[in-house]
Amino acid sequence: MPEFDFNKIVLRRGTRSYKWDSREDVIPLWVADMDFQTAPCVIDALRRRVEHGVFGYTRVGDNYYDSIIDWFSSRHLYAIDRESIIYVPGVVPAISAIIKALVRAGEGVIVQTPVYNCFFSSIRNNGCRVVENPLVRHEVSPREFTYTMDYDNLEVLAAQPDNRMLLLCNPHNPVGRVWTREELMKVHEICRRHNVIVVSDEIHCELTMPKVRYVPYGTIDREAIVCVSPSKAFNIAGLQIANIIVPLKEQREAVDRAININEVCDVNSFGPVALEAAYTSEGGEWLRALRYYIADNYYFLRTYLGGRLPSCPIASLEGTYLVWVDISALGMSADALEEKLLDEGKVWVNSGLMYGKDGYIRINIACPHDTLEEGLRRICDVLMEE
Ligand SMILES: Cc1ncc(COP(=O)(O)O)c(C=O)c1O
């Protein structure tokens, strides 16, 4: 198996990086992109595309659809029909268009909080109501916790006729859960019983810890709408390519219309090329190595924070590279803590309030070990002075 060097520090400052260039002199462990170069097979394919030199309007071809279908059927046993795939420049534009197409203004969309911040904005921007079904926290040990879904409350919310949709996050950003088949089946039973449309955002689906298996929601509910993209796993968010799987024809036509009304139907010259190169066996090999590297970073973080900030329990990480840390023992709001770490520690993490929950921060660990160690050192140096 080829070696991939995830320890290599790639300087990103000055590259118009949202993560690195939004604020100077800080170690950024915030927004969800990685500091690793993408897979060599993706870089090679993009290089060939650049050398062609003409970058006009782009459409996708048969190879594009074949890549998606083969990847999901062979890796995840998820059979996707070609005609159900709609390509878009991102999962957020996808979610926004899906809500516009299928939920009327004033109706409710259920989200399980804390959850990815753009879920809230996409719902509200479409004039719809955010309906919260908070996740339930469980203690694994005094230093570790995890979450489950509240099925009883979901049943109550789903039974209200005005609540039309459930926006699922699988794997879940920011709590790091990868939902099991049993959990997803319960969601399906409840939503089917009450005619609630399930939309599953599976952008983090490749990023599971080495022994954890992602279950595509589309293998449980063949009618569900699923959003996928290679952008998180292959670190190509800036290339803006994503796909929506919409099995039901009527819904697909409505979503397609909304995508056109929102003018988000075009992709750029590089996104499809990168996707086709990523969804290959070479891409899969790189991804395997990446997942081990992220797992090592997670274990390192646990040991490091466990030693220096023992009063801050850490969520079990099953998927994503985003670690959810309980900072409530420090007696400060998460927003205040984010500011303090920025000002005094020159390190940037996300306040949990962004995801609808105070008392927590989210730390992005998808960076070389040395960057992570320095970021964690800065966090602890500030907080241990308290
Ligand atoms: C759950 C989830 N969905 C969507 C996105 C963003 O998707 P995109 O960049 O394709 O719009 C993110 C980014 O962090 C995310 O965590």
Ligand as a Chemical Component Dictionary entry (heavy atoms), coordinates in Angstrom:
data_LIG
# 
_chem_comp.id                   LIG 
_chem_comp.type                 NON-POLYMER 
_chem_comp.pdbx_formal_charge   0 
_chem_comp.three_letter_code    LIG 
# 
loop_
_chem_comp_atom.comp_id 
_chem_comp_atom.atom_id 
_chem_comp_atom.alt_atom_id 
_chem_comp_atom.type_symbol 
_chem_comp_atom.charge 
_chem_comp_atom.model_Cartn_x 
_chem_comp_atom.model_Cartn_y 
_chem_comp_atom.model_Cartn_z 
_chem_comp_atom.pdbx_ordinal 
LIG C1 C1 C 0 -23.252 18.431 7.873 1  
LIG C2 C2 C 0 -22.724 19.371 6.847 2  
LIG N1 N1 N 0 -23.440 19.618 5.737 3  
LIG C3 C3 C 0 -22.985 20.462 4.772 4  
LIG C4 C4 C 0 -21.778 21.114 4.907 5  
LIG C5 C5 C 0 -21.312 22.064 3.850 6  
LIG O1 O1 O 0 -21.611 21.575 2.599 7  
LIG P1 P1 P 0 -21.196 22.345 1.262 8  
LIG O2 O2 O 0 -19.855 22.966 1.484 9  
LIG O3 O3 O 0 -21.173 21.255 0.232 10 
LIG O4 O4 O 0 -22.276 23.327 1.001 11 
LIG C6 C6 C 0 -21.017 20.886 6.066 12 
LIG C7 C7 C 0 -19.745 21.602 6.254 13 
LIG O5 O5 O 0 -19.155 21.603 7.293 14 
LIG C8 C8 C 0 -21.489 19.993 7.036 15 
LIG O6 O6 O 0 -20.797 19.729 8.148 16 
# 
loop_
_chem_comp_bond.comp_id 
_chem_comp_bond.atom_id_1 
_chem_comp_bond.atom_id_2 
_chem_comp_bond.value_order 
_chem_comp_bond.pdbx_ordinal 
LIG C1 C2 SING 1  
LIG C2 N1 SING 2  
LIG C2 C8 DOUB 3  
LIG N1 C3 DOUB 4  
LIG C3 C4 SING 5  
LIG C4 C5 SING 6  
LIG C4 C6 DOUB 7  
LIG C5 O1 SING 8  
LIG O1 P1 SING 9  
LIG P1 O2 DOUB 10 
LIG P1 O3 SING 11 
LIG P1 O4 SING 12 
LIG C6 C7 SING 13 
LIG C6 C8 SING 14 
LIG C7 O5 DOUB 15 
LIG C8 O6 SING 16 
# 
